[in-house]
Amino acid sequence: MAIQTTATLSTLMRDELEVAMLSPRAPFLFWPGAPCHKMLRVKDLTNKPGLTGQFNTRGTLVAYDVTEGVDHNTVQNLSNTGVDITATEHVVMTYISDTLLKSVSDPYDAQMLMKEESEEHARAHMEKMDDEIFALASSLTAGVSTTGTNITVAGVQGAITALEAYNPARPLAGFLSAVQWGDLVAESSSPLANAATSGQVGAELWGNYKVNSFLGVDWFVSTNVYGNSTDWYGMIISPRCIGLTIKEMMKTTITYDASLRAHEIVSVSTWGVGVVEATQGVYLQTDY
């Protein structure tokens, strides 16, 4: 029997969305539960009033040497400054036509239809978050800019040195586009790709084309790293660099449009991202 009711569609969609969110088709990085969500400063406003989260940018205190019997009069203050990040809506809308529903006769076919629909909705929202965060790379304070030139190990070292000047929090996570990663490991005379000189790192690279950590940074390769057709903007960040305000992660509504003769499926997530401390990250600008 063909599926004809919105209630049935809603139930299938809800069930399949739960599965899709746990096991997305692609390895996204920053959505809650993803590998790099821990690298973000998060303000969760779910079930709370307002859309704007405030993230403090207070500086660090310094401990001074003192001399016995001499009054210490250097006073330090933590200024109550912050960065506001406002959550905004992100929408995905699709429809399932009456004609398509009439063609679905097997319950398992209907479930597969909802599974595919749910996976695409989940994928789109997760990819959007990655895109928005990676687009922040160019607004970081420091970095290595070698426009039109391939990334090098020396360039990565230079970026890390620039970041260390600002006493970054740990751990550090680095992000490269697939092109940047390919250029990095193919660099002529690169110690990274030479198993004879880099030991375990080189062996790991040649074994699975992936290095989890080198130069004190945990690395991730993503097709969502920002590029502008001239350069890629990879980045290295500490957990104090980027903030995420969450209002609602994903809400799905299914309604029937009689004039369209279709069920409209609308999924909405409400969140916002921004740079909180620009000195707590560096960009890696290299050839596209």
VODONU-297640 format. One record per atom (N, C-alpha, C): x, y, z; atom name. Coordinates in Angstrom, 1 decimal. Example, Ala and Ser with C-alpha at 12.3 -4.5 7.8 and 13.67 -1.06 7.14 Angstrom:
     xx     yy     zz at
   13.2   -5.7    7.8  N
   12.3   -4.5    7.8 CA
   13.2   -3.3    7.8  C
   12.8   -2.2    7.1  N
   13.7   -1.1    7.1 CA
   12.9    0.0    7.9  C
% end
This chain:
     xx     yy     zz at
    0.8   -1.2    0.0  N
    0.0    0.0    0.0 CA
    0.9    1.2    0.0  C
    0.5    2.2   -0.8  N
    1.4    3.4   -0.9 CA
    1.2    4.3    0.4  C
    2.3    4.9    0.7  N
    2.3    5.8    1.9 CA
    1.6    7.1    1.5  C
    0.5    7.5    2.3  N
   -0.2    8.7    1.9 CA
   -0.4    9.7    3.0  C
   -0.1    9.4    4.2  N
   -0.3   10.3    5.3 CA
    0.9   11.1    5.7  C
    0.7   12.3    6.1  N
    1.8   13.1    6.7 CA
    2.3   12.5    8.0  C
    1.4   11.9    8.8  N
    1.8   11.3   10.0 CA
    2.8   10.2    9.8  C
    2.5    9.4    8.8  N
    3.5    8.3    8.5 CA
    4.8    8.8    8.0  C
    4.8    9.8    7.2  N
    6.0   10.4    6.7 CA
    6.8   11.0    7.8  C
    6.1   11.7    8.7  N
    6.8   12.4    9.9 CA
    7.5   11.3   10.7  C
    6.8   10.2   11.0  N
    7.4    9.2   11.8 CA
    8.6    8.6   11.2  C
    8.5    8.3    9.9  N
    9.7    7.7    9.2 CA
   10.8    8.7    9.2  C
   10.5   10.0    8.9  N
   11.5   11.0    8.8 CA
   12.2   11.2   10.1  C
   11.4   11.2   11.2  N
   12.0   11.4   12.5 CA
   12.9   10.2   12.9  C
   12.5    9.0   12.6  N
   13.3    7.9   12.9 CA
   14.6    7.8   12.1  C
   14.5    8.1   10.9  N
   15.7    8.1   10.0 CA
   16.6    9.3   10.3  C
   16.1   10.4   10.7  N
   17.0   11.5   11.0 CA
   17.8   11.2   12.2  C
   17.3   10.5   13.2  N
   18.1   10.1   14.4 CA
   19.3    9.3   14.0  C
   19.0    8.4   13.1  N
   20.1    7.5   12.6 CA
   21.1    8.3   11.8  C
   20.6    9.2   10.9  N
   21.5    9.9   10.0 CA
   22.4   10.9   10.8  C
   21.9   11.4   11.9  N
   22.7   12.4   12.6 CA
   23.8   11.6   13.4  C
   23.6   10.4   13.7  N
   24.6    9.6   14.4 CA
   25.7    9.1   13.4  C
   25.3    8.8   12.2  N
   26.3    8.2   11.2 CA
   26.1    8.9    9.9  C
   26.6   10.2    9.8  N
   26.4   10.9    8.5 CA
   27.2   10.3    7.4  C
   26.8   10.6    6.2  N
   27.5   10.0    5.0 CA
   28.9   10.5    4.9  C
   29.2   11.7    5.3  N
   30.6   12.2    5.2 CA
   31.1   12.6    6.6  C
   32.5   12.6    6.7  N
   33.1   12.9    8.0 CA
   33.1   14.3    8.4  C
   32.0   14.9    8.8  N
   32.0   16.3    9.2 CA
   32.7   16.5   10.5  C
   33.2   17.8   10.8  N
   34.1   17.9   11.9 CA
   33.6   18.7   13.1  C
   32.7   19.6   12.9  N
   32.4   20.6   14.1 CA
   31.0   20.4   14.7  C
   30.1   19.7   14.0  N
   28.7   19.5   14.5 CA
   28.8   18.8   15.9  C
   27.9   19.1   16.8  N
   28.0   18.4   18.1 CA
   28.1   16.9   18.0  C
   29.1   16.3   18.7  N
   29.4   14.9   18.6 CA
   30.5   14.6   17.6  C
   30.8   15.5   16.7  N
   31.9   15.3   15.7 CA
   33.3   15.5   16.3  C
   34.3   15.0   15.6  N
   35.6   15.0   16.3 CA
   36.2   16.3   16.8  C
   35.8   17.4   16.1  N
   36.5   18.7   16.5 CA
   35.5   19.6   17.2  C
   34.3   19.1   17.6  N
   33.4   20.0   18.3 CA
   34.0   20.5   19.6  C
   34.9   19.7   20.2  N
   35.6   20.0   21.4 CA
   36.6   21.2   21.2  C
   36.9   21.5   20.0  N
   37.8   22.7   19.7 CA
   37.1   24.0   19.7  C
   35.8   24.0   19.9  N
   35.0   25.2   19.9 CA
   34.6   25.6   21.3  C
   34.4   26.9   21.5  N
   33.8   27.4   22.7 CA
   32.3   27.5   22.5  C
   31.5   26.8   23.3  N
   30.1   26.7   23.0 CA
   29.3   27.3   24.0  C
   28.3   28.1   23.6  N
   27.2   28.6   24.4 CA
   25.9   28.0   23.9  C
   25.3   27.1   24.8  N
   24.1   26.4   24.4 CA
   22.9   27.2   25.0  C
   22.1   27.8   24.1  N
   20.9   28.5   24.5 CA
   19.6   27.8   24.3  C
   19.8   26.4   24.1  N
   18.6   25.6   23.9 CA
   17.7   25.7   25.2  C
   16.4   26.0   24.9  N
   15.5   26.2   26.0 CA
   15.8   27.4   26.9  C
   16.6   28.3   26.4  N
   16.9   29.5   27.2 CA
   16.5   30.7   26.3  C
   16.2   31.9   26.9  N
   15.8   33.0   26.1 CA
   17.0   33.6   25.4  C
   16.7   34.3   24.3  N
   17.7   35.0   23.5 CA
   18.4   34.1   22.5  C
   19.1   34.8   21.6  N
   19.8   34.2   20.5 CA
   21.3   34.5   20.5  C
   21.7   35.4   21.4  N
   23.1   35.8   21.4 CA
   23.9   35.3   22.6  C
   25.0   34.7   22.3  N
   25.9   34.2   23.4 CA
   27.1   35.1   23.5  C
   27.5   35.4   24.7  N
   28.7   36.2   24.9 CA
   29.9   35.3   25.4  C
   31.0   35.6   24.7  N
   32.2   34.8   25.0 CA
   33.3   35.8   25.5  C
   33.8   35.6   26.7  N
   34.8   36.5   27.3 CA
   36.1   36.4   26.6  C
   36.8   37.5   26.6  N
   38.1   37.6   25.9 CA
   39.1   38.2   26.9  C
   38.9   37.8   28.2  N
   39.8   38.3   29.2 CA
   41.3   37.8   29.0  C
   42.2   38.7   29.3  N
   43.6   38.4   29.1 CA
   44.1   37.5   30.2  C
   45.4   37.2   30.2  N
   46.0   36.4   31.2 CA
   46.7   37.2   32.3  C
   46.8   36.7   33.5  N
   47.4   37.4   34.6 CA
   48.9   37.0   34.6  C
   49.7   37.8   35.2  N
   51.2   37.6   35.3 CA
   51.6   37.5   36.7  C
   52.4   36.5   37.1  N
   52.9   36.4   38.4 CA
   54.3   37.1   38.5  C
   54.5   38.0   39.5  N
   55.7   38.8   39.6 CA
   56.6   38.3   40.8  C
   57.9   38.5   40.6  N
   58.8   38.3   41.7 CA
   58.7   39.4   42.7  C
   58.8   39.1   44.0  N
   58.8   40.1   45.0 CA
   60.0   40.0   45.9  C
   60.3   41.1   46.6  N
   61.4   41.1   47.6 CA
   60.8   41.2   49.0  C
   61.3   40.4   49.9  N
   60.8   40.4   51.2 CA
   60.9   41.8   51.9  C
   59.8   42.2   52.4  N
   59.7   43.5   53.1 CA
   59.4   44.7   52.2  C
   59.2   44.4   50.9  N
   58.9   45.5   49.9 CA
   57.5   45.3   49.5  C
   56.7   46.4   49.6  N
   55.3   46.3   49.2 CA
   55.1   46.1   47.7  C
   54.3   45.1   47.3  N
   54.0   44.9   45.9 CA
   52.8   45.7   45.5  C
   52.9   46.6   44.5  N
   51.8   47.5   44.2 CA
   51.4   47.4   42.7  C
   51.8   46.3   42.0  N
   51.4   46.2   40.6 CA
   50.0   45.4   40.6  C
   49.0   46.2   40.3  N
   47.6   45.7   40.3 CA
   47.2   45.3   38.9  C
   46.6   44.1   38.8  N
   46.1   43.7   37.5 CA
   44.6   43.5   37.5  C
   44.0   43.7   36.4  N
   42.5   43.6   36.4 CA
   42.1   42.8   35.1  C
   41.2   41.9   35.3  N
   40.6   41.2   34.2 CA
   39.4   42.0   33.7  C
   39.6   42.7   32.5  N
   38.5   43.5   32.0 CA
   37.4   42.6   31.5  C
   36.2   43.0   31.8  N
   35.0   42.2   31.4 CA
   34.6   42.5   30.0  C
   35.4   42.1   29.1  N
   35.1   42.3   27.7 CA
   34.7   41.0   27.0  C
   34.1   41.0   25.9  N
   33.6   39.8   25.3 CA
   33.2   40.0   23.8  C
   32.9   38.9   23.2  N
   32.5   38.9   21.8 CA
   31.1   38.3   21.8  C
   30.2   39.0   21.1  N
   28.8   38.4   21.0 CA
   28.7   37.6   19.7  C
   28.1   36.5   19.8  N
   27.8   35.7   18.6 CA
   26.4   35.3   18.6  C
   25.7   35.7   17.5  N
   24.2   35.5   17.4 CA
   23.9   34.3   16.6  C
   23.0   33.5   17.1  N
   22.5   32.4   16.3 CA
   21.5   32.8   15.2  C
   21.7   32.3   14.0  N
   20.8   32.6   12.9 CA
   20.3   31.3   12.3  C
   19.2   31.3   11.6  N
   18.6   30.1   11.0 CA
   19.3   29.7    9.7  C
   19.3   28.3    9.6  N
   19.9   27.7    8.4 CA
   18.8   26.7    8.0  C
   18.4   26.7    6.7  N
   17.2   26.0    6.3 CA
   17.5   25.1    5.1  C
   16.9   23.9    5.1  N
   16.9   23.0    4.0 CA
   15.5   22.6    3.7  C
   15.1   22.7    2.5  N
   13.7   22.4    2.1 CA
   13.7   21.5    0.9  C
   13.0   20.4    1.0  N
   12.8   19.5   -0.1 CA
   11.3   19.1   -0.1  C
   10.9   18.4   -1.2  N
    9.5   17.9   -1.2 CA
    9.5   16.5   -1.8  C
    8.4   15.8   -1.5  N
    8.1   14.5   -2.0 CA
    6.8   14.6   -2.6  C
    6.7   14.4   -3.9  N
    5.5   14.6   -4.7 CA
    4.5   13.4   -4.5  C
    3.3   13.7   -4.8  N
    2.2   12.7   -4.7 CA
    2.5   11.5   -5.7  C
    3.0   11.9   -6.8  N
    3.4   10.9   -7.8 CA
    4.4    9.9   -7.3  C
    5.4   10.5   -6.6  N
    6.5    9.6   -6.1 CA
    5.9    8.7   -5.0  C
    5.1    9.3   -4.1  N
    4.5    8.5   -3.1 CA
    3.6    7.3   -3.6  C
    2.9    7.6   -4.7  N
    2.0    6.6   -5.3 CA
    2.9    5.5   -5.9  C
    4.1    5.8   -6.2  N
    5.0    4.8   -6.8 CA
    5.6    3.9   -5.8  C
    5.6    4.3   -4.5  N
    6.2    3.5   -3.4 CA
    5.2    2.6   -2.9  C
    5.4    1.3   -3.1  N
    4.4    0.3   -2.7 CA
    4.9   -0.6   -1.6  C
    6.2   -0.7   -1.4  N
    6.8   -1.6   -0.4 CA
    7.2   -0.7    0.8  C
    6.8   -1.1    2.0  N
    7.3   -0.4    3.2 CA
    8.8   -0.1    3.3  C
    9.5   -1.1    2.9  N
   11.0   -1.0    2.9 CA
   11.5    0.0    1.9  C
   10.8    0.1    0.8  N
   11.1    1.2   -0.2 CA
   10.9    2.6    0.4  C
    9.8    2.7    1.1  N
    9.4    3.9    1.8 CA
   10.5    4.3    2.8  C
   10.9    3.3    3.6  N
   11.9    3.6    4.6 CA
   13.2    4.0    4.0  C
   13.6    3.4    2.8  N
   14.8    3.8    2.1 CA
   14.7    5.2    1.6  C
   13.5    5.6    1.1  N
   13.3    6.9    0.6 CA
   13.5    7.9    1.8  C
   12.9    7.7    2.9  N
   13.1    8.5    4.1 CA
   14.5    8.6    4.6  C
   15.2    7.4    4.5  N
   16.6    7.3    4.9 CA
   17.5    8.3    4.0  C
   17.3    8.2    2.7  N
   18.1    9.0    1.8 CA
   17.7   10.5    2.0  C
   16.4   10.8    2.2  N
   16.0   12.2    2.4 CA
   16.6   12.7    3.7  C
   16.6   11.9    4.8  N
   17.1   12.3    6.1 CA
   18.6   12.5    6.0  C
   19.3   11.6    5.4  N
   20.8   11.7    5.3 CA
   21.2   13.0    4.6  C
   20.4   13.4    3.6  N
   20.8   14.6    2.8 CA
   20.5   15.9    3.6  C
   19.4   15.9    4.4  N
   19.1   17.0    5.3 CA
   20.2   17.1    6.3  C
   20.6   16.0    7.0  N
   21.6   16.0    8.0 CA
   22.9   16.5    7.4  C
   23.3   15.9    6.3  N
   24.6   16.3    5.6 CA
   24.6   17.7    5.3  C
   23.5   18.3    4.8  N
   23.5   19.7    4.4 CA
   23.8   20.6    5.7  C
   23.1   20.3    6.8  N
   23.3   21.1    8.0 CA
   24.7   21.0    8.5  C
   25.2   19.8    8.6  N
   26.6   19.6    9.1 CA
   27.6   20.3    8.2  C
   27.4   20.1    6.9  N
   28.4   20.8    6.0 CA
   28.3   22.3    6.1  C
   27.2   22.8    6.3  N
   27.0   24.3    6.5 CA
   27.8   24.8    7.7  C
   27.8   24.0    8.8  N
   28.6   24.5   10.0 CA
   30.1   24.4    9.7  C
   30.5   23.3    9.0  N
   31.9   23.3    8.7 CA
   32.3   24.4    7.8  C
   31.5   24.7    6.8  N
   31.8   25.8    5.8 CA
   32.0   27.1    6.5  C
   31.0   27.4    7.4  N
   31.0   28.7    8.1 CA
   32.2   28.8    9.0  C
   32.6   27.8    9.7  N
   33.8   27.8   10.6 CA
   35.1   28.0    9.8  C
   35.2   27.2    8.7  N
   36.4   27.3    7.9 CA
   36.6   28.7    7.2  C
   35.5   29.3    6.9  N
   35.5   30.6    6.3 CA
   36.1   31.7    7.3  C
   36.2   31.4    8.6  N
   36.8   32.3    9.5 CA
   38.3   32.4    9.5  C
   38.9   31.4    8.8  N
   40.4   31.3    8.8 CA
   41.1   32.6    8.4  C
   40.5   33.3    7.3  N
   41.2   34.5    6.8 CA
   41.1   35.7    7.8  C
   40.3   35.6    8.8  N
   40.2   36.7    9.7 CA
   41.0   36.5   11.0  C
   41.8   35.5   11.0  N
   42.7   35.3   12.2 CA
   43.9   36.3   12.1  C
   44.4   36.6   13.3  N
   45.5   37.6   13.4 CA
   46.7   37.3   12.6  C
   47.2   36.1   12.8  N
   48.5   35.8   12.2 CA
   48.4   34.6   11.3  C
   49.5   34.3   10.6  N
   49.5   33.1    9.7 CA
   50.7   33.2    8.8  C
   50.6   32.2    7.8  N
   51.6   32.2    6.8 CA
   50.9   32.4    5.4  C
   51.3   33.4    4.7  N
   50.7   33.7    3.4 CA
   51.7   33.5    2.3  C
   51.5   32.5    1.6  N
   52.3   32.2    0.4 CA
   51.4   32.0   -0.8  C
   50.7   33.1   -1.1  N
   49.7   33.0   -2.2 CA
   50.3   32.5   -3.5  C
   49.7   31.6   -4.2  N
   50.2   31.1   -5.4 CA
   51.3   30.0   -5.3  C
   51.7   29.7   -4.0  N
   52.8   28.8   -3.8 CA
   52.3   27.6   -2.9  C
   52.7   26.4   -3.2  N
   52.3   25.3   -2.5 CA
   52.7   25.3   -1.0  C
   51.9   24.7   -0.2  N
   52.3   24.6    1.3 CA
   53.5   23.8    1.5  C
   54.3   24.1    2.5  N
   55.5   23.4    2.8 CA
   55.5   23.1    4.3  C
   56.3   22.1    4.7  N
   56.5   21.9    6.1 CA
   57.1   23.1    6.8  C
   58.0   23.8    6.2  N
   58.6   25.0    6.8 CA
   57.5   26.0    7.0  C
   56.6   26.1    6.1  N
   55.5   27.1    6.2 CA
   54.6   26.7    7.4  C
   54.3   25.5    7.6  N
   53.6   25.0    8.7 CA
   54.3   25.3   10.0  C
   55.6   25.1   10.1  N
   56.4   25.4   11.2 CA
   56.4   26.9   11.5  C
   56.4   27.7   10.5  N
   56.4   29.2   10.7 CA
   55.0   29.6   11.3  C
   53.9   29.0   10.8  N
   52.6   29.3   11.4 CA
   52.5   28.9   12.8  C
   53.1   27.8   13.2  N
   53.0   27.3   14.6 CA
   53.9   28.3   15.5  C
   55.0   28.7   14.9  N
   55.9   29.6   15.7 CA
   55.1   30.9   15.9  C
   54.4   31.4   14.9  N
   53.6   32.6   15.1 CA
   52.5   32.5   16.1  C
   51.9   31.3   16.1  N
   50.8   31.0   17.1 CA
   51.4   30.9   18.5  C
   52.6   30.3   18.7  N
   53.2   30.1   20.0 CA
   53.5   31.5   20.7  C
   53.7   32.5   19.9  N
   53.9   33.8   20.4 CA
   52.8   34.3   21.3  C
   51.6   33.8   21.1  N
   50.4   34.2   21.8 CA
   50.0   33.2   22.9  C
   50.9   32.3   23.3  N
   50.6   31.3   24.3 CA
   49.2   30.6   24.1  C
   49.1   29.9   23.1  N
   47.8   29.3   22.8 CA
   47.4   28.2   23.8  C
   46.1   28.1   24.0  N
   45.6   26.9   24.8 CA
   45.9   25.6   24.1  C
   45.8   24.5   24.8  N
   46.0   23.2   24.2 CA
   44.7   22.4   24.3  C
   44.5   21.4   23.4  N
   45.3   21.0   22.3 CA
   45.2   21.9   21.1  C
   46.0   21.7   20.1  N
   46.0   22.4   18.8 CA
   45.4   21.5   17.8  C
   44.6   22.0   16.9  N
   44.0   21.3   15.8 CA
   44.3   22.0   14.5  C
   44.8   21.3   13.5  N
   45.1   21.9   12.2 CA
   44.2   21.3   11.1  C
   43.8   22.2   10.2  N
   42.9   21.8    9.1 CA
   43.5   22.2    7.7  C
   43.5   21.3    6.8  N
   44.0   21.5    5.5 CA
   43.0   21.0    4.5  C
   43.0   21.6    3.3  N
   42.2   21.1    2.2 CA
   42.9   19.8    1.6  C
   42.2   19.1    0.9  N
   42.8   17.9    0.3 CA
   44.0   18.2   -0.6  C
   43.9   19.4   -1.3  N
   45.0   19.8   -2.2 CA
   46.2   20.2   -1.3  C
   46.0   21.0   -0.2  N
   47.1   21.4    0.6 CA
   47.8   20.1    1.2  C
   47.0   19.2    1.6  N
   47.6   17.9    2.2 CA
   48.4   17.2    1.1  C
   47.9   17.1   -0.1  N
   48.6   16.4   -1.1 CA
   49.9   17.2   -1.4  C
   49.8   18.5   -1.5  N
   51.1   19.3   -1.7 CA
   52.1   19.1   -0.6  C
   51.6   19.1    0.6  N
   52.5   19.0    1.8 CA
   53.2   17.7    1.8  C
   52.6   16.6    1.5  N
   53.3   15.3    1.6 CA
   54.1   15.0    0.3  C
   53.8   15.8   -0.7  N
   54.5   15.6   -2.0 CA
   55.7   16.6   -2.1  C
   55.9   17.4   -1.1  N
   57.0   18.4   -1.1 CA
   58.3   17.7   -1.3  C
   59.1   18.3   -2.2  N
   60.4   17.7   -2.5 CA
   61.3   17.7   -1.3  C
   61.9   16.6   -1.0  N
   62.8   16.4    0.2 CA
   62.1   16.7    1.5  C
   60.7   16.6    1.5  N
   60.0   16.8    2.8 CA
   60.3   15.7    3.8  C
   60.7   16.1    5.0  N
   60.9   15.1    6.1 CA
   59.6   14.4    6.5  C
   58.5   15.0    6.2  N
   57.2   14.4    6.6 CA
   57.0   13.1    5.9  C
   57.2   13.1    4.6  N
   56.9   12.0    3.7 CA
   58.1   11.0    3.6  C
   59.1   11.2    4.3  N
   60.3   10.4    4.3 CA
   60.3    9.5    5.5  C
   59.9    8.2    5.3  N
   59.8    7.3    6.4 CA
   61.2    7.0    7.1  C
   62.2    7.2    6.3  N
   63.6    6.9    6.8 CA
   64.0    7.9    7.8  C
   63.5    9.2    7.6  N
   64.0   10.3    8.5 CA
   62.9   10.7    9.5  C
   61.7   10.4    9.2  N
   60.6   10.8   10.2 CA
   60.0    9.7   10.9  C
   60.5    8.5   10.8  N
   60.1    7.4   11.6 CA
   58.7    7.0   11.6  C
   58.0    7.0   12.7  N
   56.6    6.6   12.8 CA
   55.7    7.5   12.0  C
   56.0    8.8   12.0  N
   55.1    9.7   11.2 CA
   55.2    9.3    9.7  C
   56.4    9.1    9.2  N
   56.5    8.7    7.8 CA
   55.9    7.4    7.5  C
   56.0    6.4    8.4  N
   55.4    5.1    8.2 CA
   53.9    5.2    8.2  C
   53.4    6.0    9.1  N
   51.9    6.2    9.2 CA
   51.4    6.8    7.9  C
   52.1    7.8    7.4  N
   51.7    8.5    6.2 CA
   51.6    7.6    5.0  C
   52.7    6.8    4.8  N
   52.8    5.9    3.7 CA
   51.8    4.7    3.9  C
   51.5    4.4    5.1  N
   50.6    3.3    5.4 CA
   49.1    3.6    5.0  C
   48.7    4.8    5.4  N
   47.2    5.1    5.2 CA
   47.0    6.5    4.7  C
   48.1    7.2    4.2  N
   48.0    8.6    3.7 CA
   47.4    9.5    4.7  C
   47.6    9.3    5.9  N
   47.1   10.2    7.0 CA
   48.1   10.2    8.1  C
   48.2   11.4    8.7  N
   49.0   11.5    9.9 CA
   48.2   12.2   11.0  C
   47.9   11.5   12.1  N
   47.0   12.1   13.1 CA
   47.6   13.3   13.8  C
   49.0   13.2   14.0  N
   49.6   14.3   14.7 CA
   51.1   14.5   14.3  C
   51.5   15.7   14.1  N
   52.9   16.0   13.9 CA
   53.1   17.5   14.2  C
   54.3   17.8   14.7  N
   54.6   19.2   15.1 CA
   53.7   19.7   16.2  C
   53.2   18.8   17.0  N
   52.4   19.1   18.2 CA
   51.0   19.5   17.8  C
   50.5   19.2   16.6  N
   49.2   19.6   16.2 CA
   48.4   18.3   15.7  C
   47.2   18.2   16.0  N
   46.3   17.1   15.5 CA
   45.7   17.6   14.2  C
   45.9   16.8   13.1  N
   45.5   17.3   11.8 CA
   44.3   16.6   11.2  C
   43.5   17.4   10.5  N
   42.3   16.9    9.8 CA
   42.3   17.5    8.4  C
   41.9   16.7    7.4  N
   41.8   17.1    6.0 CA
   40.3   17.1    5.7  C
   39.9   18.2    5.1  N
   38.5   18.4    4.8 CA
   38.3   19.1    3.4  C
   37.3   18.6    2.7  N
   36.9   19.2    1.4 CA
   36.2   20.6    1.7  C
   35.8   20.9    2.9  N
   35.1   22.1    3.2 CA
   36.0   23.3    3.6  C
   37.3   23.0    3.7  N
   38.3   24.1    4.0 CA
   38.1   25.2    3.0  C
   38.1   26.5    3.4  N
   37.8   27.6    2.6 CA
   38.8   27.9    1.5  C
   38.3   28.1    0.3  N
   39.2   28.5   -0.8 CA
   38.5   29.5   -1.7  C
   39.2   30.4   -2.3  N
   38.6   31.5   -3.1 CA
   39.0   31.4   -4.5  C
   39.4   30.3   -5.0  N
   39.8   30.0   -6.4 CA
   41.2   30.5   -6.7  C
   41.8   31.2   -5.7  N
   43.2   31.6   -5.9 CA
   44.1   30.9   -4.8  C
   43.6   30.9   -3.6  N
   44.3   30.2   -2.5 CA
   43.3   29.4   -1.6  C
   43.9   28.4   -0.9  N
   43.3   27.7    0.1 CA
   43.6   28.4    1.5  C
   42.7   28.4    2.4  N
   43.0   28.9    3.7 CA
   42.8   27.8    4.8  C
   43.8   27.0    5.0  N
   43.8   26.1    6.1 CA
   44.0   26.9    7.4  C
   44.0   26.2    8.5  N
   44.2   26.9    9.8 CA
   44.6   26.0   10.9  C
   45.2   26.6   11.9  N
   45.5   25.9   13.1 CA
   44.8   26.7   14.3  C
   44.1   26.0   15.1  N
   43.4   26.7   16.2 CA
   43.6   26.1   17.5  C
   43.4   26.9   18.6  N
   43.3   26.4   19.9 CA
   41.8   26.4   20.3  C
   41.5   25.8   21.5  N
   40.1   25.7   21.9 CA
   39.5   27.1   22.3  C
   40.3   28.1   22.3  N
   39.8   29.5   22.7 CA
   39.6   30.4   21.5  C
   39.8   29.8   20.3  N
   39.8   30.7   19.1 CA
   38.4   31.0   18.6  C
   37.5   30.0   18.4  N
   36.3   30.1   17.7 CA
   35.1   29.7   18.7  C
   34.0   30.5   18.6  N
   32.9   30.3   19.4 CA
   31.7   29.9   18.6  C
   30.8   29.1   19.2  N
   29.6   28.6   18.6 CA
   28.4   28.8   19.6  C
   27.4   29.6   19.1  N
   26.2   29.7   19.9 CA
   25.1   28.8   19.3  C
   24.6   28.0   20.1  N
   23.5   27.0   19.7 CA
   22.2   27.4   20.2  C
   21.2   27.5   19.4  N
   19.8   27.8   19.8 CA
   19.0   26.5   19.6  C
   19.1   26.0   18.4  N
   18.4   24.7   18.0 CA
   19.1   24.0   17.0  C
   19.5   22.8   17.2  N
   20.4   22.1   16.3 CA
   19.7   21.6   15.0  C
   18.5   21.0   15.1  N
   17.8   20.7   13.9 CA
   16.3   20.3   14.3  C
   15.4   21.0   13.6  N
   14.0   20.8   13.8 CA
   13.4   20.6   12.4  C
   12.6   19.5   12.3  N
   12.1   19.2   11.0 CA
   10.6   19.2   11.0  C
   10.0   19.9   10.0  N
    8.5   20.0    9.9 CA
    8.1   19.5    8.5  C
    7.0   18.7    8.5  N
    6.5   18.1    7.2 CA
    5.1   18.6    7.1  C
    4.8   19.3    6.0  N
    3.4   19.8    5.7 CA
    3.0   19.5    4.3  C
    1.7   19.4    4.0  N
    1.3   19.0    2.7 CA
    0.8   20.3    2.0  C
    1.3   20.5    0.8  N
    1.0   21.6   -0.1 CA
    0.1   21.1   -1.2  C
   -1.2   21.4   -1.1  N
   -2.2   20.9   -2.0 CA
   -2.0   21.4   -3.4  C
   -1.6   22.7   -3.6  N
   -1.4   23.2   -4.9 CA
   -0.1   22.6   -5.6  C
    0.9   22.3   -4.8  N
    2.1   21.6   -5.3 CA
    1.9   20.1   -5.4  C
    0.9   19.6   -4.7  N
    0.6   18.2   -4.7 CA
    1.9   17.4   -4.2  C
    2.3   17.9   -3.1  N
    3.6   17.3   -2.5 CA
    3.6   17.6   -1.0  C
    4.4   16.8   -0.3  N
    4.8   17.0    1.1 CA
    6.1   17.8    1.1  C
    6.0   18.9    1.7  N
    7.3   19.8    1.9 CA
    7.9   19.4    3.2  C
    9.2   19.1    3.1  N
   10.0   18.8    4.3 CA
   11.0   19.9    4.5  C
   10.9   20.6    5.7  N
   11.7   21.7    6.0 CA
   12.5   21.4    7.3  C
   13.8   21.4    7.2  N
   14.6   21.3    8.4 CA
   15.4   22.6    8.7  C
   15.4   23.0   10.0  N
   15.9   24.2   10.4 CA
   16.9   24.0   11.5  C
   18.1   24.5   11.4  N
   19.0   24.6   12.6 CA
   19.4   26.0   12.8  C
   19.4   26.4   14.1  N
   19.7   27.8   14.5 CA
   20.9   27.9   15.3  C
   22.0   28.5   14.8  N
   23.3   28.6   15.4 CA
   24.1   29.7   14.8  C
   25.2   30.1   15.4  N
   26.1   31.1   14.8 CA
   27.5   30.8   15.3  C
   28.4   31.2   14.4  N
   29.9   31.0   14.8 CA
   30.6   32.3   14.6  C
   31.7   32.5   15.2  N
   32.5   33.7   15.1 CA
   33.9   33.5   15.7  C
   34.8   34.3   15.4  N
   36.1   34.3   16.0 CA
   36.0   35.1   17.4  C
   36.4   34.4   18.4  N
   36.4   35.0   19.8 CA
   37.8   35.6   20.1  C
   38.8   34.9   19.9  N
   40.2   35.4   20.1 CA
   41.0   35.1   18.9  C
   41.2   36.1   18.1  N
   41.9   35.9   16.8 CA
   43.3   35.5   16.9  C
   43.9   35.8   18.1  N
   45.3   35.4   18.3 CA
   45.5   34.0   18.7  C
   44.4   33.3   18.9  N
   44.4   31.9   19.3 CA
   44.3   30.9   18.1  C
   44.6   31.4   16.9  N
   44.6   30.6   15.7 CA
   45.5   31.3   14.7  C
   45.9   30.5   13.7  N
   46.7   31.0   12.5 CA
   46.1   30.4   11.3  C
   46.2   31.2   10.2  N
   45.8   30.7    8.9 CA
   47.0   30.2    8.1  C
   46.7   29.3    7.1  N
   47.7   28.8    6.2 CA
   47.2   29.0    4.8  C
   47.6   30.2    4.3  N
   47.2   30.6    2.9 CA
   48.2   30.1    1.9  C
   47.7   29.2    1.1  N
   48.6   28.6    0.0 CA
   47.9   28.4   -1.3  C
   48.6   28.0   -2.3  N
   48.1   27.9   -3.6 CA
   46.9   27.0   -3.7  C
   45.9   27.5   -4.5  N
   44.7   26.8   -4.7 CA
   44.9   25.6   -5.7  C
% end
